Amino acid sequence: MKVGDLISFKPVGFGKEDWSNPAIVLSQYEAPDEELWVVWVDGMHCVLHDSEHYEVVYLTSSSQLKP
């Protein structure tokens, strides 16, 4: 995941209908032994853990936005 990516996410094991609305990745926390990301979704900040806890689908990638 990178800052600027547009994603949708859901906790691992949840159903197909449980994907979030589109969310933009704002920043990454500097945390020892953890990968934590701050995203903006539905008018609020949320913190996502690494891929062991959430499934993530990339709707657009920040690397696509660079000329």
N, C-alpha and C positions, 0 to 999 in steps of 0.2 A: 504494500500500500504506500502511496505517496501523497503529500500535501497537494490538494487540488483535484484529486480523483473524485469522481461522482460514483457512488456505490449504493447498493442495497444490501441489507444484512438481516440475519436471523440467528437466534441461538441454535447450536448444533442439536439435531433431533426434533426440532419443531417442524410443523407441516408446511406444505407448499404455499398455503395461504398466509403464512406468517412473516413474509418478507417485509422489511421496512419500506417506507416511502423513500424516494431518492435522498441521499445524504451526501454532503460534501466533506471531504477530509480536511480539517483545519490545521492540525498539528500532531506531533508525536511526543508523548511523555518520555522523559529520560528516567527510566526506572530500572534498577538492577534485576536482571533475570526475567524481565517481562517486556512484552511488546504491547504498549497501550496507545490507542489512537483517540483523538478528540474529533468528533464529527458534529455537524450541524444538521439536524433533522427535525421536521415538524415544529420549527420555531424554538428549539432548545439545543443545548450542548449535551452530547452523550459521550461516554467513554467506552470504547470497545477493547476487549482483550485480544490476544492473539488468535490465530486460526483454530486452536484447539477448542475454543469456546463459541466461536461464531463462524458461520458460513458467509462468505462475501462474494457478491457478483459485481463486476466492474461495468458500469454503464458507460462511462467515458474515462479516459486516463489523462492525467496531467501531461504526459509525454506527447499526446496527440495535439495538444494546444500550442506547442512550440513550432515555429516555422522551420 
